[in-house]
Amino acid sequence: MCEAHNHDAAEPADESGAHDHGTHDHGTAAGAHDHDVAVVDSETAECLVMRGNYVDKAEAEAAGLVREHEGTKYYLCCAACGPLFDADPTKYAAAA
């Protein structure tokens, strides 16, 4: 799991066990991302490994967080997603 997602267990969770992304900072280092992006457009994409995480395509390209599978580019939110995608690209591409 990428450091940006290695949340402290003491962080408050809602009834589903999820935590509130609005109460903490994911950092600004390479690989960090913004959970507030609500639209996939020509400049953003959803990470297929960690669904719900949106990335800026140009930043992902610069950080090497892009994979190509069967002629389609897939943008990843952090370095930890690369090996997961690489292990089973068909699984993640099918979810697109």
Buried (B, 14 or more C-beta within 10 A) or exposed (E): EBEBBEEEEEEEEEEEEEBEBEEEEBEEEEBBBBEEBEEEEEEBBBBBBBEEBBBBBEBBEEBEBBBEBEEEEBBBBBBBBBEBBEEEBEEBBEEE
